[in-house]
Amino acid sequence: MSPGPSASDDALPISERVVAELRRALHDPEHRSTRPLIARLVDLLRSNLEQWNLEDEARGSEADDAAVAEAKRAIDELNAGRHHIVEEIDAAIDRAVTQTASAPLATESPAMAFDRLSVLVIRIHNTEPAAGEGASNADLYAARLPVLYRQLTDLQEAIDGLIEDVRDGTRRFVPYQSLKLYGQ
């Protein structure tokens, strides 16, 4: 028997709303959500975006060994923070739903899937202008967009399905815990 929806289920946004908020945050760096879970998802996006930019810098032809090492250290620090954000998101989702202990376990937690979603939104955000008219290699990037859009649709469907299954008591997840030792 499924536990049924709890009063706090409305605190869990559907992935379409999450994607809209992430895209808005990419276009408006000052954007802040008043919904705590959305705000943490936007924080996750910003962490991934900062890491993305550092990785681009480190790959640049002008980057010397010292710049690459500095970027790597900054990326490690960002990763530690990103793991903390993922843990907080899973904890918030876990508090918002009543999980059925006997339900089969999902292979991925919702926050880990949202982490992948945020990277995909960044990838699309960067690919769209690269596919624009007059851009260098526009045809190459334009050919990638349908694949990226399909991946986004598929991932949104999977995330919404996972959360719905957890709500219905037909699947459960273990909140993510990194337990990684940075700098140890």
Salt bridges, closest charged atoms under 4 A:
ASP9 OD2 - ARG167 NE 3.44
GLU21 OE2 - ARG17 NE 3.80
GLU21 OE1 - HIS31 NE2 2.56
ASP43 OD2 - ARG40 NH1 2.58
GLU55 OE1 - ARG59 NH2 3.76
ASP56 OD1 - ARG59 NH1 3.42
ASP76 OD1 - LYS72 NZ 2.79
GLU88 OE1 - ARG40 NH2 2.51
GLU88 OE2 - HIS84 NE2 2.62
GLU108 OE2 - ARG116 NE 2.98
ASP115 OD2 - ARG82 NH1 2.61
ASP165 OD2 - ARG171 NH2 2.90
